[in-house]
Amino acid sequence: MITNEMDRSRCSVAGTLAVVGEKWSLLVLREAFLGVRRFADFQRNLEVSRAVLTDRLATFVEQGVLTRVPYHADGQRERHEYRLTTKGLDLYPTVVALMEWGDRYLGDGQGGPIALQHRDCGAPVRLALVCDDDHRLDGAYDVEATVRPRGTGRYRAIEKAPSSHTHR
């Protein structure tokens, strides 16, 4: 066990949770992966307050998970939509993992409301742990955690300016 040796200030899990570890953040990501781009559509689908949604979208833009892109609908003022960046797209496996866990342990045994399938062949999509030698792993008992030497793999802390509102 490496518990006593690990420098928790370098923990990637804690750093990631600082960006996405709140219910509304994960639900905003889910909607973005389902193709939602506009503020009103996020708000309608999520039934979330304007203040909370504004805060979550701003955090994702600040962290480079989403980017704001202007658009102009006929007869209306310029508005912005939110598009996933490469950094945001890299969070997809996280959302799929949470979905699979919920389907397995919170569902009725019939699968969840959303089915994922490979766009090219139509086969069901599932998440898998695979090592660099392409061995499929069954779970945590197949993985050994090791501590990296100090000075490597330093995780940068997330600095966020205080919000004018405290809705979470």
N, C-alpha and C positions, 0 to 999 in steps of 0.2 A: 504494500500500500504506500502511496506517495503523499498522503495527506499532509504530513508534517513538513515535507520538503517543499511543497508547492507555494509559490509566491502568489497570493490571491489578488494582488494589485495588477497582475498581468493576465487575469482571467478573461478569456475571450467570451465566455458565456455571459458574464456580468456586463461586459461592454456591449454585447449584442442586445441584451435585455434593456439597456439604457436607451436604445433606439427603437426596438420593436416589442418590448415586453409588457405592453399594456393592451387590454382587450380591444379597444377601438383601433389601435395601431394595426393589430393583426387582421381585424376585419376590413380596414381600409386596404391593406395589402391583398386580401382575398378578392375584394371587388376590383382592384387594379388588374389582378391576374385574370379575372373574368371579363376584362375589356372596358371597364368603367373608366372614364377620363375626366368627366366634368363634375364640378362641385355639386350642382343640383342633383345629379344622378347618384353621387356618393351619398348625399344627405337623404334622398328619397329611399334608396335601397337599405341603408343602415338605420334609418330613423334615429339619427344622432343629432344632438344640438349643434347649431351653427358654430358656436364657440369651440366645442370639443373638436369638431371636424377641422376647423381652421387651424387649431393648434397641431393636430396630427399631420395635416398636409404640410404645414410650415416646417415641422420637425423633419419630415421626410425630404423636403426640398433642401433644407440646411445640411442634412447628412448625405445628400447626393443619392438618395434612394429613388426619388422622383424628380422630374424636371418640369418646370412650368413652361408651357408653350402657348403663345397667343393664337387665338382664332377669332374670326369675325363672321357671325351669322348675318344673313341679309337683313338689313333694317335695324340691326342692334349694335350696341357699342362693342368695342373689343373686349374679349374675355380671355381667360386662360384655362387650359386643360392640363391635366397631370399625366405624364407618361413615365413609365418605368425606365430607369437607367440600367446599365449593365449591373451595377451594384444592387439595384432593386430586383432585377431578374434572378440574381444569384440567391435571393431569399426564397425562391419558388420551392425548393426541396423542403424547406422548413415548414411552409404552409401545407404542403402535401403530407408531411409527416404528422402534423397536428390533425389534419383531416382523416388520415388513415387510423390514427389512434382513436379519434372520436367515433368513427364508423365501427370500429371493433368493440369498444368498451361502453359507448353511450347509446348506440343504435339498437334497433330491434332485431338484429341478425340478418336483415335483408340488404344490408349495404346502406350507405348514406344517400342523401338527395342528389349528389353530384357523382357521376361516374367519369373517370379520366380514361382516355384512350389515345393511343398513338395516332397522330394525324395521318401518317403515311399508310399504316397497315390495319388500323382499327383495333389492335389488340389492347386489352386493359393495361393501364400503367400502374405500377406500384414502386415504392421506394425500396432501395436495397443498399446495404453496406457492402462495399467491395474494396479490397486492398489494391495497392498499385500493381500487384501481380495477377489481378482479376479473379481472386478467390472471393466467393460470396461468403459473408459472415452472417451467422444467425443472430447475433446481438452482443450485448455488453460483455458476456463471458468469453467471447472470442477476441476481445481487444485488450491490449495491455497499454496503459497510460504511462508515459515516461516524462520526466521533467527536463525541459530544455535548459541548457546552461544559461546562466545570467548573461544579459547583454544580447540575447537572440530572441526573436519573436516578441519583442516588447509591444504591448497593447496600448494604444493611445486612449486616454480617457476622453469621454464625450463631454464637451463643454457646451452647455446650452444657456442662452441668456434667459433670465427670469421672464416668465410670461405675464401679461397684464391681467390674466385670469387664471384661476387655479382649478378649472374643471378637469377632471381626469376620467 
